[in-house]
Amino acid sequence: MAAGSSRAAACAELGLHPQTLARWRDRTGGIREDGRPHALRPEPANKLSSEERVRIIATCALPKFASLPPSQIVPLLADEGTYIASESSFYRVLREHGQNHRRGRARSPTKRKPPASFEAAGPCQVWTWE
């Protein structure tokens, strides 16, 4: 646009709708950060490294922690003076590796059928109690 092309032509070249560009402009006339979900963004500085992820998986696989959920593993590690990651990071890594299933000997919750419903088309066709 600084070279003289129209806003519509510049947006078409970039694959943007002109209204998107208008929403991205701030009050001073500058352009704000790309807000599209598929936009490239820098990695956060506190992102877990692959070694930390492997350590989380290895820790959860230890016989000592094999039957415990992350909500119990993290405090036990803290009592030992060890910090690997937060509880939510434990859950996230286990979910990514398909290991966020029921741990321990407790039975998994069962799905119960909804109560049967009956429909009466007239009086004295369905009898029930509470």
C-alpha positions in Angstrom: 0.0 0.0 0.0 3.0 2.3 0.6 4.0 1.7 -3.0 0.7 2.8 -4.3 -1.5 -0.3 -4.6 -5.0 -0.3 -3.2 -5.9 -1.8 0.2 -8.1 -4.5 -1.5 -5.3 -5.5 -3.9 -2.7 -5.7 -1.1 -5.1 -7.7 1.1 -5.9 -10.1 -1.8 -2.2 -10.7 -2.4 -1.8 -11.6 1.3 -4.9 -13.7 1.5 -6.6 -11.3 3.9 -10.0 -9.7 3.9 -9.8 -5.9 4.0 -12.0 -5.9 7.1 -9.4 -8.1 8.9 -6.7 -5.5 8.2 -9.0 -2.8 9.5 -9.5 -4.7 12.7 -5.8 -5.2 13.1 -5.1 -1.5 13.0 -4.6 0.1 16.4 -5.4 3.7 17.4 -2.0 5.0 16.5 -2.3 3.6 12.9 0.1 0.7 13.5 -0.6 -2.9 13.0 -1.3 -5.2 15.9 -0.1 -8.8 16.2 -1.6 -11.4 13.8 -4.7 -12.7 15.6 -5.5 -15.6 13.2 -5.5 -19.1 14.9 -3.1 -20.6 12.3 -0.6 -17.7 12.4 3.0 -18.5 13.2 3.9 -17.5 16.7 7.2 -17.8 18.6 7.6 -20.6 21.1 7.1 -19.5 24.8 10.3 -19.3 26.8 8.9 -21.6 29.5 7.9 -24.4 27.1 8.8 -27.8 28.4 11.8 -29.4 26.6 11.6 -32.9 25.2 13.9 -34.1 28.1 11.4 -32.7 30.6 8.5 -34.4 28.9 10.4 -37.7 28.8 11.2 -37.3 32.5 7.5 -36.7 33.3 6.6 -39.9 31.5 9.4 -41.9 33.1 8.4 -40.6 36.6 4.8 -41.5 36.1 5.8 -45.0 35.0 7.8 -45.7 38.2 6.2 -48.5 40.3 6.0 -46.0 43.2 3.7 -43.7 41.1 2.2 -46.1 38.7 -1.2 -46.2 40.4 -1.4 -42.5 41.4 -2.8 -39.5 39.4 -0.7 -36.4 38.8 -2.6 -34.6 41.6 -0.9 -37.0 44.0 2.4 -37.4 42.2 3.4 -33.8 42.2 2.9 -33.2 45.9 4.8 -36.4 46.7 7.7 -35.2 44.5 7.6 -31.8 46.3 7.9 -33.6 49.6 11.0 -35.2 48.3 12.4 -31.9 47.2 12.0 -32.6 43.5 10.2 -30.4 41.0 9.8 -31.5 37.4 6.7 -29.6 36.2 3.4 -28.4 37.4 0.4 -30.6 37.9 -1.3 -29.3 34.8 1.8 -29.9 32.8 1.8 -33.5 34.0 -1.8 -33.9 32.9 -1.1 -32.3 29.5 2.0 -34.5 28.8 0.2 -37.7 29.9 -2.8 -36.7 27.6 -0.4 -36.1 24.7 1.1 -39.6 25.1 -2.2 -41.3 25.6 -1.5 -42.2 29.2 -4.1 -40.0 30.9 -6.3 -42.9 31.7 -7.6 -44.2 35.0 -4.7 -45.1 37.2 -4.9 -47.5 40.1 -7.2 -50.3 41.1 -10.4 -48.3 41.3 -13.0 -49.2 38.8 -13.6 -46.8 36.0 -17.0 -45.0 36.0 -19.7 -46.9 34.2 -22.3 -45.3 32.0 -25.8 -46.0 33.2 -28.8 -46.2 30.9 -31.3 -43.4 31.3 -34.5 -44.5 33.0 -37.1 -45.9 30.7 -39.8 -43.5 29.8 -43.3 -44.4 29.0 -45.9 -42.5 27.1 -49.5 -42.6 27.8 -52.0 -41.8 25.1 -55.0 -41.9 27.5 -55.9 -42.2 31.2 -54.9 -45.4 33.2 -52.4 -46.7 30.6 -49.2 -46.1 32.5 -48.8 -46.6 36.3 -45.6 -45.6 38.1 -44.3 -44.6 41.5 -41.7 -42.3 42.9 
